Amino acid sequence: MKSAICHYSYHRVYKSEGWSLDELVKRMEDQGVDGADFHAGLVGDPDGAADAIAKAMDGSALVLSSLSLSTNFNQDDPAEVRTQIDSAVKWLEIAAEVKAPVSRVFGGHIGKDTRKDPEKVKLGMTRVKDAMKELAVVAEDKGVVLALENHGGLPCRGEGQVEVIEAVGSPSLRATVDVGNYMACPQDSVEGSTIAAKYCAYVHLKDNKRLPDGGIEASVIGEGDVDIPGCLAALRSAGYDGFVALEYEGKEDELTAVPKSVAYMKSVM
């Protein structure tokens, strides 16, 4: 497996200090990882994005591990769904141009209470499947691998990722296994990782603490309750040997938390 850092791991300081992509890549290089993961929402305007990413990576010791997209296809307004799809297509074209091996995508968002309504979950999953079928055709044409993350509730569990991937039936749609997000389902992280592992094309390493009220709180990697070694073992057993990308989301200052998280990530990889 190879190590990487997600753009989002630095999202607060990236914005507050006005980092350029060049500065971001330098900060990632300083952590001694193998790859850099850019986030479309943080890169900004798609016009010129490919050139900006290429320039930031030029001469770097890092390789591009992913271009991550944020999408939500569980929308009541068909026009908004079309806007989401059209934006994703534009970013997939950029991903192909910069030769990103993977593009992370989300399915859809659904509230915690709404998740208890089987009909609304079924409708949401149908919307996700329909959108992914359309995007998978584009991805296949562009030579890009879409990697559907367990995020936002649609899907959340490993079974949901497998359901969407198998319904679409395209070699260009695979899974991003976010080892921390399964806890929101709730699902044991090792169980979710094991179920989705056969379709895994990308991994997000994240950690959360369980709170007394039943909620979860993001933490420095290795300081929470996710069985990260167990998740990685499950992925290895399924033959996964790609990128494991740190996605730090905790409250601690990113400039101290990311190095600590990377050190733990390397120790378990």
Buried (B, 14 or more C-beta within 10 A) or exposed (E): BBBBBBBBBBBBBBEEEEBEBBBBBBBBBEBEBBBBBBBBEBBEEEEEBBEBBBBBBEEBEBBBBBBBBBBBBBBEEEEEBEEBBEBBBBBBBBBBBBBBBBBBBBBBBBEEEEBEEEEBBEBBBBBBBBBBBBBBEBBBEBEBBBBBBBBBBBBBBBBBBBBBBEBBEBEBBBBBBBBBBBBBBEBBBBBBBBBBBBBBBBBBBBBBBBEEEEEBBBBBBBBBBBBBEBBBBBBEEBEBEBBBBBBBBBEBEBEEBBBBBBBBBBEBB
